[in-house]
Amino acid sequence: MILVACSSSPRAEIGPAPQTSAKQHFFWKVSDSNSTIYILGSVHFADSSFYPLDPVIDTAFAHAEELAVEIDIGNDSVSNEVAQKSMQQGLLPAGTTLNQILPRPLWNSLDSICASWNFPVTALMPMKPWFAATTLSVVAIQRVGIDPSYGVDMVLLDRAAVDGKAIVSLETADEQVGAIADSSESDSAGIYYLKTTLREISELDSMVTRMIRAWKTGDDVLLRQVMNEESEGDSPEDEALRQKMEDKVYTSRNGKMAESIAQFLAEDRSVFVVVGAAHLVLDDDNVIELLRKRGFSVERL
């Protein structure tokens, strides 16, 4: 789901979740014996109704000396590098077009959506399926009235720049793009991603409404339900592709994020961390559980 992870839409596994309340947030305080890190789950697209943030979040941010994000997309050189890497990895070989490699029903669905939006499907023709999916997702999200400039990470990046806080990227451009790019010759995972993206788009108004409600109320269960819907009814083959994507988008990245946060604590740094909310609540290998297993004190705020 592109709202809560870099640019992914694999299904999340539903497991035990803490009880939620109207005052709970996707926000945690993680501490060792002498230092504290605050971790906020972001949605990467939002609207003005998200702001101002709750005082408990604002206060923690104001007192932090550094802001750590998945990647500093507010830095032009970084965002340009991500765009360049996406183009390098996201374009098909010369002489090959998207309609040649997609199953006919999937191509027909894609073509139909583009026609209904008056969006030129020719713009997607040179793209690999995963790159076409991310491009289409951004257009779809903006069509329902939410925007990356209101994304929680983007807003806090702007505030950090104004406040003079140091900004730390937890990932490189290669890691961000590689999380969703499919390097296999068959591009099977990319085709699966495009298929689930089209499913998601068909229900986007409802999904966005429920995702916003989940974030504003800290409702883990609702977040997981919304993310599960896009892969309901998968075949065994698709289920295997989903697992492959989940490993890349979540499992491997969660471990690296947790390691970075543990290092911040070891160095007694005052850091406010913002990553996609999915990295903090999905399954048992999420960032928060990994930090808890390391023996840190974890409190949800």
C-alpha positions, 0 to 999 in steps of 0.5 A: 500500500503506497500510503504507508510503505515506500511504494509497495502493495503486498499483503500484510499478515494479520497477527495479534495487535494491541488494543486501540483508542482514540488517543493512540497514535502510530508513535513510540518512545524507545529507550535504553538506560540513558537515551530515548528515540521517538518513532512515528509511522508515516503515511506518505500521501495525506491532506491538510486534515492531518495537521496540526499533529497531536501535541505529544508528537509535536513536542517530541519533534521539537525537542529532537536534535535530528530527524531520521527518515527512510530517505531525504526526499526533501533534498533535491540531489537525493530525489533526483538520484531516486528518479534517476535510479527509477528510470535506470531500473524501471525502463524496458529494453529498447524494442520492448513495450509494456503491452507485449509483456503483460497478460492481455486481461491485465493490459486491457484493465490498465488501458481502460483505467487510463482511458477513463482518466484521460491519461495517456497509456503511451506514457507507460509503454516503455516502463516495466510493470513495477514502474508503471504501477508506481506511476499509476498509483501516484496519479490515482492518489492525487485524483482522490485529493491527497498529495505527497506534499502533505505526507507526514514525512515530507511535512516534517522534513520541511519543518526540520529544514526550517528548524535547522535539525540534521536530517539522516537517511536510513536508506540509500537511493539504490535501497529505496528503488530496489525495494520494489524493482523486480530485476528478474527477466520474467518481471513476474513480481512486477506484474503481480504488483501491477495487478494488485495496484489495479485492484487497489485503484478500483477501491481507492476512495474507500481504502483511502478513507479507511486508511486515514481513519486508521492512521488518525486513531492508531488502529492497527487492525484496520490498517492491516485489514485495508492492506490485506484486501488487495491480495485476497483471492490470490492463487498459490503462484501469486501468494509466492510472489506476494511473499517475495515482495513482502520480504523485499519491501518489509522484512529486510528493510525492517531489520536495517531500520531497527539496526540504525535505531539501535545505533542511535541509542548506543550513541546517545543521539536525540533522533526523531524517526519517521518511517512508513507506518506499515514498517511499525505494525505489520507481522512479528518482524516489524521495527518495533518488535525487533527493537523490543526483542533487543531489550529496549524499553518500548512505550506506545504514545 
